[in-house]
Amino acid sequence: MTNEAMVIDLRSDTVTKPTDSMRKAIEAAEVGDDVYGEDPTVNKLQDTVAQMLGKEAALFVPSGTMANLIAIMVHCHKRGAEMLCGDQSHIFKRETGGAHLTGVQLTPLKNLPDGTFDLNDLEKHVRGSDIHEPVTMMVAVENTHSYCGGKVLPLAWIDKLAAIAKKRSLMLHMDGARLFNASEHLKEDPSRVVRDCDSVSVCFSKGLGAPVGTVLAGTKGFIEQARRMRKMLGGGMRQAGLLAAAALVALDESLPSLYSDHRRAQYLAKSIKDLKLKSFSVDVENQHTNIIHVMINEKSTVISKKLVERLSIVSQSETNKDCKTADSKGIIVKASSKPNDKTLRFVLHHDVNDDELRLAVKKITFVLKEVESNG
Ligand SMILES: *Cc1c(COP(=O)(O)O)cnc(C)c1O
């Protein structure tokens, strides 16, 4: 056993540490009381993001979860309201059921593997004329779609969805925690991607690598209401310019390099596919962004939790067989067993460079081959 190992953390793009330039910007940030609307750095971030997204206004909030919750609170302002969203969406599965705080009924639509849902299915679910039924007021989509493996929603699909939403008087919210990954993949301006959305949230603590924060954007009227809801939820943050300063650096410095995360994800996906193992597969053709799903063959008894455990230890046999760094340290890869026990997930982010990626591939190759040969 080696006592020291190199750790490459591919669990999520949230694990990044603020860069030196972010720390410098935090130190130099001009601040004020943002609950009074007087923090110049927060105002600058909000204005910048609103402009990038082609929206009238924006609001800095502590997290993506709070941004989504606020969007629901503002759009679903009637009692007995209902929101439709994908059954694999972050809002539905990963926000602690928080929508119950709003009194809004969430009705899930079956997500397809590409992160979309069937639009006929959506239309069938819109209701409200019968007094026995909730009033469908809102529909939410996720772009990129995390639990569908970082899939980018097709623009044509969003356009069709938006037309239906308009016709049926539904508000359209995009959970764009990774919106910039989507626009990078599409080579489209983010404002085009969210053109027909009534609101959109963008996280700075994911691929953009800032420590904290999400921006929610929409019309002036929407943001006025959102500001009240943020206060109600305890999300008024006073001298939040310290956080906004790091987010502004992320726009300048991390945004232009998102394509590198995608390129590295492609490389990792292809490296795994090229092993031609029976128990594991990766859909390289539909590898859009920075999240990689390795599917475990249904017939295999292996579950992803076991793979995650195995990747996190260093065995004698692997260091004997050159699965180690140039200075003979063992390699540990942190991964996750999401969204289910037949999926092993890796996420690329700006704290992983090409050298670390190559070492990660070495380790992953070793472990997958070992697991396959052990049955
Ligand atoms: C991370 C994430 C969020 C919000 O997460 P917070 O941890 O609350 O900032 C929302 N939606 C998606 C798709 C996410 O990946």
The ligand as an SDF file (V2000), in Angstrom:
LIG
                    3D

 15 15  0  0  0  0  0  0  0  0999 V2000
  -26.6020   22.1630   -8.9150 C   0  0  0  0  0  0  0  0  0  0  0  0
  -27.8770   22.3370   -9.6080 C   0  0  0  0  0  0  0  0  0  0  0  0
  -28.8800   23.1680   -9.1150 C   0  0  0  0  0  0  0  0  0  0  0  0
  -28.7810   23.9810   -7.8560 C   0  0  0  0  0  0  0  0  0  0  0  0
  -27.8820   23.6220   -6.9600 O   0  0  0  0  0  0  0  0  0  0  0  0
  -27.4220   24.4000   -5.6530 P   0  0  0  0  0  0  0  0  0  0  0  0
  -26.5090   23.4060   -5.0740 O   0  0  0  0  0  0  0  0  0  0  0  0
  -28.6230   24.6740   -4.8560 O   0  0  0  0  0  0  0  0  0  0  0  0
  -26.7420   25.6580   -6.0930 O   0  0  0  0  0  0  0  0  0  0  0  0
  -30.0350   23.2750   -9.8310 C   0  0  0  0  0  0  0  0  0  0  0  0
  -30.2030   22.6160  -10.9680 N   0  0  0  0  0  0  0  0  0  0  0  0
  -29.2600   21.8290  -11.4980 C   0  0  0  0  0  0  0  0  0  0  0  0
  -29.5100   21.1590  -12.7930 C   0  0  0  0  0  0  0  0  0  0  0  0
  -28.0710   21.6420  -10.8190 C   0  0  0  0  0  0  0  0  0  0  0  0
  -27.1450   20.8580  -11.3430 O   0  0  0  0  0  0  0  0  0  0  0  0
  1  2  1  0
  2  3  1  0
  2 14  2  0
  3  4  1  0
  3 10  2  0
  4  5  1  0
  5  6  1  0
  6  7  2  0
  6  8  1  0
  6  9  1  0
 10 11  1  0
 11 12  2  0
 12 13  1  0
 12 14  1  0
 14 15  1  0
M  END
$$$$
